[in-house]
Each structure stands twice: as C-alpha cells, then as structure tokens.
C-alpha cells in the first residue's frame, strides 16, 4: 500500500522512511494538566491501485491516568478511533508541553475495519503498530497561562 498526504499534512523522508508530518492548529489544555487535546487539519490516504482509504481532521487526546492516548479521524464522513499509543510514553508539563519520542502508534480496530472496507485485500489489522511518532508540542505559548476549566488554544501550538 502507498501512503499519501492530504494537505496541509505533508510527506517527508526521515532516515530513509516515508513519514507524514502534521502541523497542530489548535488544542485544549486543562488547567490542572490532567488532560490535553490537539487538532490538525489534513490527513492521509492509504492507496492500493485505484482503491483508497482516506482519514482526515485528527483529534488527539490524552488524560492523566489513562493507559492509552487516542487519535480520532474522519473516514467516510464518520469520526472513528484511528490510532492509539501508550500514554505512559507521552510526557506533559507546563514548561515543555507535550513530548513523545519514539512513540509506538497502533492502528485501532475501527480504522482497520474501515481500511478493509475500502481496500478488501488490506494486510493491516487492528492493534498492529503502523508508525513511530516523535512529537514536541509547546502547549503554553509565552504569556498564556491555563485558566480554570481549561484553556482553548488556536494556532498557538
């Protein structure tokens, strides 16, 4: 299967591997740092010949104490869980923001089912590691402090 980007996401090559590169365009940080979420436009397409599965508009979230972070995307007009990652490997702090290095990213069962619906001969299965992610997201821009009940941040990350 081939990997393609849906703008503004781009394809880059890192250490000889084709990778998708996202730009975070918004998010939410709870004032007690108990949870964080991020949004991103664009997405990716998996293609095999004329068959394709497209996923766009990422919503990712992690809540302190959860074992798993979630990435949900639109597929065929429905938002489905697309990716999961171990939350223990994602660090969140008021000074460094979100830091995840060599984070395994697994295909969620709902996304695997959606891909198989679009590409019947897909070799991908739910729970399979698809990517390794590296993310460094500054959650708190200079001069912005979280407020009670969380703070919406748009195009500031």
Helices and strands as residue ranges (DSSP letters): E 2-6, E 10-14, E 17-21, E 26-29, E 35-48, E 51-63, E 68-75, E 78-86, G 87-89, E 91-93, E 97-107, H 109-118, E 129-137, E 151-154
